[in-house]
């Protein structure tokens, strides 16, 4: 699905640690590395009010 999206021009992918019990980030990372890494922008979200709080949940 991601490869077809890239073929059709999608360049922005949204992700979050909470999607698919954390596996979404792992799947996307494995798929995009290294073939598509320079072609797309990935945004991932985490819970927390700042960097220090987010690092505690990592």
C-alpha positions in Angstrom: 0.0 0.0 0.0 2.8 2.4 0.8 4.7 1.6 -2.3 1.6 2.3 -4.4 1.0 5.5 -2.6 4.6 6.7 -3.4 4.1 5.7 -7.0 1.0 7.9 -7.1 2.9 10.9 -5.6 2.2 10.7 -1.8 5.3 12.0 0.0 3.9 12.6 3.6 3.2 9.7 5.9 1.8 10.1 9.4 2.6 7.7 12.2 2.4 7.4 15.9 3.7 5.1 18.6 0.1 4.2 19.5 -0.9 3.0 16.1 -1.1 -0.8 15.9 0.3 -1.2 19.4 3.6 0.4 18.3 4.2 -1.9 15.4 3.2 0.7 12.8 6.5 2.6 13.3 8.4 -0.6 13.0 6.7 -1.7 9.8 7.0 1.7 8.2 10.7 2.0 9.2 11.5 -1.4 7.7 9.7 -0.7 4.5 11.1 2.7 3.9 14.7 1.9 4.6 16.7 2.6 2.5 14.9 2.5 -0.8 12.4 5.3 -0.2 14.0 7.1 2.7 15.0 10.1 0.6 11.7 10.4 -1.2 9.2 10.8 1.7 8.6 12.8 4.9 7.5 10.8 7.9 5.8 12.4 10.9 5.4 10.4 14.1 3.7 11.5 17.2 4.3 10.6 20.9 2.4 11.4 24.1 3.9 14.0 26.3 4.2 17.7 27.0 7.9 18.0 26.0 11.0 16.1 25.0 11.9 14.9 28.4 8.4 13.5 29.0 8.4 11.8 25.7 11.8 10.2 26.3 10.4 8.6 29.5 7.8 6.7 27.5 10.2 5.5 24.8 
